[in-house]
Amino acid sequence: MDKWLIKIPTATPSQPSCSASNPTSSKTKKRKYDESYSQYSFTCSSHNNEEQPVCLICKEVLAAESMKPSKLQRHLNTKHATLSKKPIEHFERLLQTSNKEKNTLKKYVTLNDTYLLASYEVSYLIAKTKKPFTIGEQLLLPAVIRMSEIVHGKQYAAEISKIPLSNYTVSKRISDISNDQFQQLLMRLKDSSKFAIQLDESTDISKMA
């Protein structure tokens, strides 16, 4: 019976199977940004924990695989040939200018988010206390500005005054909060496998259901 069976040779430890692949061979070496790359007019940005070269002149973001001096040099010579002979000091000034612009933009965006959050928080408090919407700009904001000016100085008071608390703004914020709570309730109901509803029976004058 054994002569009709085809024996499949098994791989021995000394002769590994051809299907086995080296796990380290598929990994490509990831280059890190070096400060010397500024001589090619490049800085870097991070995306998904991966550094990517960014041209300081045209702001083009290259692939992570382009983080090589030869490829950065080729980009400079090809797309910015008139600047390829500039000294490294020229590109370092571009880098400093780019960093200042990033810091300014980051600060501006962060402050805007802070003002927006403060506006929603105050509007939520106004809604909870059932006060008129006009109380935000007529009482709360002037009071906080005055207190900040006395305790911390005019600079902090000027920052507080940027919080939007007009009658229309507070009304819109409360509407947004209400809609968001309603959507959260719907999501919880959809995600719940079981839930109960409590209802009151209608009765007549004799208290009969």
C-alpha positions in Angstrom: 0.0 0.0 0.0 2.9 2.3 0.8 4.2 2.2 -2.8 1.1 4.0 -4.1 1.6 6.9 -1.7 3.7 9.9 -2.8 6.0 11.0 0.0 6.4 14.8 0.3 9.9 15.6 1.4 10.0 17.7 4.6 12.5 20.5 5.2 15.3 19.7 7.6 16.8 22.2 10.0 19.9 22.4 7.8 17.7 23.0 4.7 15.0 25.6 5.5 11.9 25.8 3.3 12.0 28.2 0.4 8.7 29.7 1.5 10.2 31.0 4.7 11.3 34.6 4.4 13.7 36.7 6.4 11.5 39.0 8.6 14.2 41.7 8.6 14.7 41.7 4.8 11.3 43.4 4.2 12.0 46.2 6.6 13.5 49.3 5.0 15.8 51.6 6.8 14.0 54.7 7.9 16.3 57.8 7.8 16.0 60.5 10.4 16.2 64.2 9.6 19.5 65.8 10.1 20.2 69.5 10.7 22.7 69.4 7.8 19.7 68.9 5.4 18.9 72.6 5.8 21.7 73.3 3.3 19.3 71.7 0.7 16.5 74.0 1.9 14.7 71.2 3.7 13.1 70.8 7.1 10.9 67.9 8.3 7.3 67.3 9.5 6.0 64.2 11.3 3.1 62.2 9.9 2.0 58.9 11.5 5.2 58.9 13.6 7.2 59.1 10.4 9.4 62.0 9.4 8.9 63.5 6.0 11.1 66.2 4.3 9.5 69.5 3.6 10.9 72.1 1.2 11.4 75.5 2.8 11.0 77.2 -0.6 7.9 75.6 -2.2 6.5 73.9 1.0 6.3 70.6 -0.9 6.2 67.5 1.3 8.2 64.6 -0.1 7.8 60.9 0.8 9.7 59.6 3.7 11.9 57.6 1.3 13.2 60.9 0.0 15.0 61.6 3.2 18.4 61.2 1.5 20.9 64.0 0.7 21.0 63.0 -3.0 17.3 63.2 -3.4 17.0 66.5 -1.5 19.9 67.9 -3.6 18.1 66.8 -6.8 14.9 68.6 -5.7 16.8 71.8 -5.1 18.7 71.7 -8.3 15.7 70.7 -10.4 12.9 72.9 -9.0 14.9 75.8 -7.5 18.0 76.0 -9.7 18.4 79.8 -9.2 18.8 79.2 -5.4 21.0 76.1 -5.6 24.2 78.1 -5.3 23.0 80.0 -2.2 25.1 79.6 1.0 23.8 77.5 3.9 23.1 80.7 5.9 20.4 81.7 3.4 18.5 78.4 4.0 19.0 78.7 7.8 17.3 82.0 7.7 14.4 80.4 5.7 14.2 77.7 8.4 14.1 80.3 11.2 11.3 82.2 9.4 9.4 79.0 8.8 9.7 78.0 12.5 8.4 81.5 13.6 5.4 81.2 11.2 4.6 77.7 12.7 4.8 79.0 16.3 2.6 82.0 15.5 0.0 79.9 13.7 0.0 77.3 16.5 -0.5 80.0 19.1 -3.3 81.7 17.1 -5.1 78.4 16.6 -4.7 77.4 20.3 -6.0 80.7 21.5 -9.0 80.5 19.2 -9.8 77.0 20.5 -9.5 78.3 24.1 -11.9 81.2 23.5 -14.4 78.8 21.8 -14.3 76.4 24.7 -14.8 79.2 27.2 -17.7 80.5 25.2 -19.4 77.0 25.3 -18.7 76.5 29.0 -20.2 79.9 30.0 -23.2 79.3 27.7 -23.8 76.0 29.3 -23.8 77.6 32.7 -26.3 80.2 31.5 -28.6 77.5 30.2 -28.3 75.5 33.5 -29.2 78.5 35.6 -32.1 79.5 33.2 -30.8 83.0 32.9 -31.5 85.3 29.9 -29.0 84.9 27.1 -28.1 88.6 27.3 -26.5 88.1 30.7 -23.3 86.9 29.1 -22.4 90.2 27.4 -24.2 92.5 29.8 -23.0 91.1 33.1 -20.7 88.1 33.1 -18.1 89.2 30.6 -17.7 92.8 31.9 -17.5 91.4 35.5 -14.8 88.9 34.6 -12.8 91.5 32.6 -12.9 93.9 35.5 -11.8 91.2 38.0 -9.0 90.0 35.7 -7.8 93.6 35.3 -7.7 94.2 39.0 -6.1 90.8 40.0 -3.8 90.1 37.0 -3.5 93.3 35.0 -4.8 94.8 31.7 -3.0 92.2 29.5 -5.1 89.3 30.9 -8.2 91.4 30.8 -7.7 92.0 27.1 -7.5 88.3 26.5 -10.7 87.7 28.4 -12.5 90.3 26.3 -12.0 88.1 23.2 -14.4 85.5 24.5 -17.6 85.7 22.3 -20.6 85.9 24.6 -23.1 88.0 22.6 -26.8 87.2 22.8 -26.8 85.5 19.4 -23.6 83.6 20.2 -24.9 82.2 23.5 -28.2 81.2 21.9 -26.3 79.3 19.2 -24.0 77.6 21.7 -26.9 76.4 23.7 -28.6 75.1 20.6 -25.4 73.2 19.6 -25.1 71.7 23.1 -28.8 70.6 23.0 -28.4 69.0 19.6 -25.2 67.2 20.7 -26.8 65.8 23.8 -29.7 64.6 21.6 -27.4 62.8 19.2 -25.5 61.2 22.1 -28.8 59.9 23.5 -29.7 58.4 20.1 -26.3 56.7 19.9 -26.7 55.2 23.4 -30.1 53.9 22.5 -28.8 52.3 19.3 -25.9 50.7 21.0 -28.0 49.4 23.9 -29.3 45.8 23.6 -32.0 46.4 26.2 -33.7 49.4 27.7 -36.9 50.2 29.5 -39.4 53.1 29.1 -41.5 54.2 32.0 -44.9 55.7 31.1 -47.8 57.1 33.2 -51.3 55.7 32.5 -54.1 58.1 31.7 -56.9 58.1 34.1 -60.4 59.5 34.3 -62.0 61.5 37.1 -62.5 58.4 39.2 -58.8 57.5 39.0 -59.6 54.5 36.8 -57.0 53.7 34.1 
